[in-house]
Amino acid sequence: MTHDQAYDPPPPLPVRRAVIGGIALFVVLIGLALLVRPVIFSLAPPRGDNNLGVASSGELVAGPVSRPILLTESHALLGERDEGGEVAITLVVSALPGGTVAVVNAWSTVDACAVAIAPDRASLVDCRDRRWGLDGAPLDGGSQPPLQRFAARIDNGAVIADLTTPVSGPGAPR
């Protein structure tokens, strides 16, 4: 090659080859995503109303909290309501002595109305002034049933509850 000869650049990549290569790369990436997705879901913790985060343990230091919760399906719990096609329930989450927590249904087992945190923040009260402890046990005596209470635990600072079946109150297994 002499200095007088012009340098010939390589021919441009044919458009057809570039398009086919791009489509092949896209198909391979989609295939990888479809293979990885099931692995991600198999490693994730189970989702559903039997393993539901309802509060953080840190927020319970100030006292009980009332928390509306959306359920994945109806479990025939007292006070369940429809919220735009979703099943909702309101809970009261409280710290108890000994480092345990109580998760109770905020619906009266006697008067079919909502239960609220009393002004003293040490009990729960319904629309007719019937009272329950933060653990759902009746404080008024008599034959008043307890509130529906759910199994709960603290896991890495989160209060996790099983809302599928109450452990006490109406609907609890005997």
C-alpha positions as CSV (number, residue, x, y, z in Angstrom):
1,M,0.0,0.0,0.0
2,T,1.4,3.3,-1.0
3,H,0.7,6.8,0.3
4,D,-1.2,7.5,-2.9
5,Q,-3.8,4.9,-2.4
6,A,-6.9,5.8,-0.4
7,Y,-7.9,3.8,2.6
8,D,-11.1,1.9,2.1
9,P,-13.3,1.8,5.3
10,P,-15.0,-1.5,6.0
11,P,-18.4,-1.8,4.6
12,P,-21.2,-0.6,6.9
13,L,-23.1,-3.3,8.9
14,P,-26.1,-4.3,6.9
15,V,-29.3,-3.0,8.5
16,R,-31.0,-6.3,8.3
17,R,-28.3,-8.0,10.3
18,A,-28.4,-5.3,13.0
19,V,-32.2,-5.6,13.3
20,I,-32.1,-9.4,13.6
21,G,-29.3,-9.1,16.2
22,G,-31.3,-6.6,18.2
23,I,-34.4,-8.8,18.1
24,A,-32.3,-11.9,19.2
25,L,-30.8,-9.9,22.1
26,F,-34.2,-8.8,23.2
27,V,-35.6,-12.3,23.1
28,V,-32.7,-13.6,25.2
29,L,-33.2,-10.9,27.8
30,I,-36.9,-11.6,28.1
31,G,-36.1,-15.3,28.4
32,L,-33.7,-14.6,31.2
33,A,-36.2,-12.4,33.0
34,L,-38.8,-15.2,32.8
35,L,-36.3,-17.6,34.3
36,V,-35.3,-15.4,37.1
37,R,-38.7,-14.2,38.2
38,P,-39.9,-17.6,39.6
39,V,-36.6,-17.8,41.6
40,I,-37.3,-14.4,43.1
41,F,-40.8,-15.4,44.2
42,S,-39.7,-18.7,45.6
43,L,-37.3,-16.9,47.9
44,A,-39.7,-14.3,49.0
45,P,-41.7,-14.8,52.2
46,P,-45.3,-16.0,51.7
47,R,-47.9,-13.3,51.2
48,G,-51.4,-13.4,52.5
49,D,-53.5,-12.7,55.5
50,N,-51.7,-15.3,57.6
51,N,-48.4,-13.3,57.6
52,L,-49.3,-9.7,57.5
53,G,-47.3,-6.7,58.8
54,V,-49.8,-4.6,60.8
55,A,-47.5,-2.1,62.6
56,S,-43.9,-1.4,63.7
57,S,-42.9,-2.2,67.2
58,G,-41.4,1.3,67.6
59,E,-44.7,3.1,67.1
60,L,-46.3,1.1,69.9
61,V,-44.0,2.8,72.5
62,A,-46.5,5.8,72.5
63,G,-49.4,3.5,73.1
64,P,-51.9,1.4,71.1
65,V,-52.6,2.3,67.5
66,S,-55.7,1.8,65.4
67,R,-54.9,0.5,62.0
68,P,-57.2,-0.1,59.0
69,I,-56.0,-3.1,57.0
70,L,-56.8,-4.4,53.5
71,L,-57.2,-8.2,53.4
72,T,-56.5,-10.4,50.4
73,E,-59.9,-12.2,50.9
74,S,-62.8,-12.3,53.4
75,H,-62.4,-14.5,56.5
76,A,-65.9,-13.8,57.9
77,L,-64.4,-11.6,60.6
78,L,-66.6,-9.2,62.6
79,G,-66.6,-5.7,61.1
80,E,-65.3,-6.7,57.7
81,R,-66.3,-4.1,55.1
82,D,-66.1,-3.5,51.4
83,E,-63.7,-0.7,50.3
84,G,-63.9,-0.4,46.6
85,G,-63.9,-4.1,45.9
86,E,-61.3,-4.9,48.6
87,V,-62.1,-6.4,52.0
88,A,-61.0,-4.1,54.9
89,I,-60.9,-4.4,58.7
90,T,-59.7,-2.2,61.5
91,L,-57.4,-3.5,64.2
92,V,-56.0,-2.2,67.4
93,V,-52.3,-3.1,67.9
94,S,-50.9,-2.8,71.4
95,A,-47.7,-3.5,73.3
96,L,-48.3,-5.7,76.3
97,P,-46.1,-6.3,79.4
98,G,-43.4,-8.9,78.9
99,G,-42.5,-7.7,75.4
100,T,-45.5,-9.3,73.7
101,V,-48.1,-7.6,71.4
102,A,-51.9,-7.9,71.1
103,V,-53.7,-7.5,67.8
104,V,-57.5,-7.3,68.3
105,N,-60.4,-6.6,65.9
106,A,-61.7,-3.1,66.5
107,W,-65.3,-4.3,66.2
108,S,-67.6,-4.9,69.2
109,T,-68.6,-8.5,69.9
110,V,-71.7,-7.2,71.7
111,D,-73.0,-4.1,70.0
112,A,-72.0,-4.5,66.3
113,C,-70.2,-1.2,66.2
114,A,-66.6,0.0,66.0
115,V,-64.3,-0.1,69.0
116,A,-62.0,2.8,69.7
117,I,-59.0,3.4,71.9
118,A,-60.3,5.0,75.2
119,P,-59.0,8.5,76.2
120,D,-57.0,6.8,79.0
121,R,-55.1,4.8,76.2
122,A,-55.2,1.8,78.5
123,S,-58.5,0.3,77.3
124,L,-60.9,0.0,74.4
125,V,-64.5,1.2,74.3
126,D,-67.4,0.7,71.9
127,C,-70.4,2.8,71.0
128,R,-72.3,1.9,74.1
129,D,-69.3,2.4,76.5
130,R,-68.6,-1.3,77.0
131,R,-64.9,-1.7,77.8
132,W,-62.1,-4.2,77.0
133,G,-58.5,-4.3,77.9
134,L,-55.8,-3.8,75.2
135,D,-55.6,-7.6,75.0
136,G,-59.3,-7.8,74.1
137,A,-60.5,-9.2,77.5
138,P,-63.7,-7.7,78.8
139,L,-63.4,-5.2,81.7
140,D,-67.1,-4.8,82.4
141,G,-67.6,-8.3,83.9
142,G,-70.6,-10.4,83.2
143,S,-70.9,-12.7,80.2
144,Q,-69.5,-10.1,77.7
145,P,-67.4,-12.0,75.2
146,P,-63.8,-10.9,74.4
147,L,-62.9,-9.1,71.2
148,Q,-61.5,-11.2,68.4
149,R,-57.8,-11.4,69.0
150,F,-55.3,-12.7,66.4
151,A,-51.9,-14.5,66.8
152,A,-49.1,-12.0,66.5
153,R,-45.3,-11.8,66.9
154,I,-42.6,-9.2,66.5
155,D,-40.2,-10.0,63.6
156,N,-37.3,-7.6,62.9
157,G,-39.2,-4.7,64.5
158,A,-42.5,-5.4,62.6
159,V,-45.6,-6.7,64.2
160,I,-46.7,-9.7,62.1
161,A,-50.3,-11.0,62.5
162,D,-52.3,-14.0,61.3
163,L,-55.7,-12.5,60.4
164,T,-57.2,-15.7,58.9
165,T,-58.6,-17.0,62.2
166,P,-59.0,-15.3,65.6
167,V,-57.4,-17.1,68.6
168,S,-60.0,-15.7,71.0
169,G,-63.5,-14.2,70.8
170,P,-66.3,-15.1,68.3
171,G,-65.0,-17.2,65.4
172,A,-62.1,-18.7,67.4
173,P,-61.5,-22.4,67.3
174,R,-62.8,-24.1,70.5
